[in-house]
Amino acid sequence: MKTPLKVTGIDHVVLHVKDLARSKKFYVDFLGMSVEHERSWQLFLKCGDQGVALFEADDGDEIHGGSEMNHMALRLKSGEYEKVKAVLEEQGIEVNGRRGDPRCIYFSDPDGHRLQLLTPGEE
């Protein structure tokens, strides 16, 4: 099928956050993403070939974590399910799974955005 445009990948996904410094610590120091560039109110991260952008909301603006998207799935370079789950729980992060699939690790970032971790070999 011939199409007028050809999308080759996702450049970045934007998440609104309340506290950019807190979110930077979570995504960079805990999840291991790298900083591509940043300003006082926004942070662009690299996660493999894809990007995640964190935009700090203005004072008084609400964050709708968990309602703007279902979840963002992140593929881990290494790690076994039980060990990855334990690392999250040791940080006080509530972890849950998906009915019928005991290998899915779901949790939320500090602003309530749902994340999923996929260990190597999982699809």
C-alpha positions in Angstrom: 0.0 0.0 0.0 1.4 3.4 -1.0 1.1 6.0 1.7 1.8 9.8 1.5 4.0 9.6 4.7 6.3 7.0 6.2 6.8 7.1 10.0 10.0 5.5 11.0 9.8 5.6 14.7 8.8 7.5 17.8 11.0 10.5 18.5 9.6 11.2 22.0 6.6 11.0 24.3 5.8 14.0 26.5 4.8 13.5 30.2 3.7 16.5 32.3 5.3 16.4 35.8 4.9 18.5 38.9 8.6 18.6 40.0 11.2 18.3 37.2 14.1 17.7 39.6 12.2 14.8 41.3 11.3 13.3 37.9 14.8 13.7 36.6 16.1 11.8 39.6 13.5 9.0 39.0 14.1 8.6 35.2 17.8 9.2 35.1 19.2 8.0 38.4 16.7 5.1 39.0 15.6 4.0 35.5 19.0 4.8 33.8 17.8 7.0 31.0 20.3 9.6 29.7 19.8 13.4 29.4 19.7 14.6 25.8 19.1 18.3 26.7 17.3 20.3 29.2 15.9 23.7 30.2 14.5 25.0 33.4 11.0 23.6 32.6 11.7 20.7 30.3 14.0 17.7 30.1 14.5 15.5 27.0 15.7 12.0 27.8 17.0 9.2 25.6 15.9 5.6 26.1 17.7 3.7 23.4 16.6 5.2 20.1 13.5 6.7 21.6 13.0 9.7 23.7 10.9 10.8 26.7 10.3 14.5 27.4 9.3 15.7 30.8 7.6 19.1 30.9 7.1 20.7 34.3 3.5 21.9 34.7 2.8 25.5 35.7 1.9 26.1 39.4 -1.7 25.2 39.9 -1.9 23.0 36.8 -3.1 19.5 37.5 -1.2 16.4 36.4 -3.4 13.6 35.0 -1.0 10.7 35.4 -2.7 7.5 34.4 -5.4 9.2 32.4 -3.5 10.7 29.5 -2.2 7.4 28.3 -2.6 3.8 29.4 1.1 3.1 30.0 4.6 3.4 28.6 6.4 0.1 28.2 10.2 0.2 28.8 12.5 -2.5 27.7 15.3 -3.4 30.1 18.8 -4.2 28.9 19.2 -6.9 31.6 17.4 -8.2 34.7 15.3 -11.1 35.9 11.6 -10.5 36.7 11.8 -11.2 40.5 15.0 -9.2 41.0 13.6 -6.2 39.0 10.4 -6.4 41.0 12.3 -6.5 44.3 14.4 -3.4 43.3 11.2 -1.4 42.7 9.6 -2.6 45.9 12.8 -1.8 47.9 12.3 1.8 46.7 8.8 1.8 48.1 7.2 1.6 44.7 3.9 -0.3 44.5 4.2 -3.0 41.8 1.4 -5.0 40.2 0.9 -7.3 37.3 -1.6 -8.1 34.6 -4.2 -10.8 34.9 -3.1 -13.9 33.1 0.4 -12.7 32.6 2.6 -13.0 35.7 5.7 -11.5 33.8 4.4 -7.9 33.4 5.8 -5.4 35.9 3.6 -2.3 36.2 4.2 0.6 38.4 3.8 4.4 38.5 6.3 7.3 38.3 6.1 10.0 41.0 3.3 11.8 39.1 1.2 8.7 38.5 2.1 7.9 34.9 1.8 4.1 34.5 5.0 2.4 33.4 5.7 -1.2 32.4 9.1 -2.9 32.5 10.0 -5.7 30.1 12.9 -7.8 31.0 15.0 -9.3 28.1 13.2 -12.0 26.2 9.7 -10.7 27.0 7.4 -9.3 24.4 
